[in-house]
Amino acid sequence: MVVSIIGIGLLGGSFALAVREKYPKMRFIGVDTSPVNGQLAMAKGIVDDVMSLPEAIAQSTLVVLATPVNVIIDMLPTVLDHLPPGATVLDLGSTKGLICDVADAHPKRAQFVAAHPMAGTENSGPGAAFKELLFGKNLIICDREKSHPDSLTLAESLFRDIGMKLFYMSPQEHDLHLAYVSHLSHVSAFALGLTVLEKEKDEQAIFDMASTGFSSTVRLAKSSPAMWAPIFDQNRQNVSQALADYIEFLQQFKQIIDDQDVINSLDFMQRANVIRRVLDGIEKR
């Protein structure tokens, strides 16, 4: 079996490393616009060869699109055009609505599987990839009924084999839920990072006092803007609504603080503490 990884970064590279660990005889081909990334991916054992997109597709049993979501939309029709009979293409994008719309318009839609591994770090590139990234994480597949049973089974089997837990939903449900549980947290981290950087212009000591709590809260601000800007754009309606809801709570909390209302401050935080139950439930799955 030959697997092509289009975009040899954190997610695509980690997927390849995990599958290679399970199936050492599989052959992996890398496609990347950066020659440096290609060389690093080969040196790290992520891929066996680096080729052009047409060369890679022609040899592939499975093509994995692991680029930013705007690039996935641009590339998907071409990949499907040249995909050999019986081969499968899946994407790892963090949005699904527009990607699925593009796939739906193609006559080879059945050879496509829309997938989103709920995993990542703030780092990017093949150097950040590691085989354990996806183990124990959730994998969302959208519109599974539109995928050929063989393509769906191949994707499901590989993701299960590397230790992922599979869930199914529509692209619309996916994009709505992700706006709140993923995209909003990244927007918040970017905004918090900018807020502190503006303050740091006048007060260098602020970073001398920064604790691990600050680091963990703002960590996502180190994420790749080239990856996240297209995500925010493609899911802009849901992200905008999530931001509006978040801003409303921020304004409520600001008013409570301005009013020196300790009782409502305690109540506000105690209601938020219920998230502990949700997070504990996620960790126990």
ABEGO torsion letter per residue (X at the ends): XBBBBBGBBAAAAAAAAAAAAABAABBBBBBBABAAAAAAAAAAGABABBBBAAAAAAABABBBBABBAAAAAAAAAAAAAABBBGBBBBBABABAAAAAAAAAABAAAAABBBBBBBBEBABBEAAABBAAAABGBBBBBBGAAABBAAAAAAAAAAAAAAGBBBBBBBAAAAAAAAAAAAAAAAAAAAAAAAAAAAAAAABAAAAAABBAAAAAAAAAAABBAAAAAAAAAAAAAAAAAAAAAAAAAAAAAAAAAAAGBAAAAAAAAAAAAAAAAAAAAAAAX
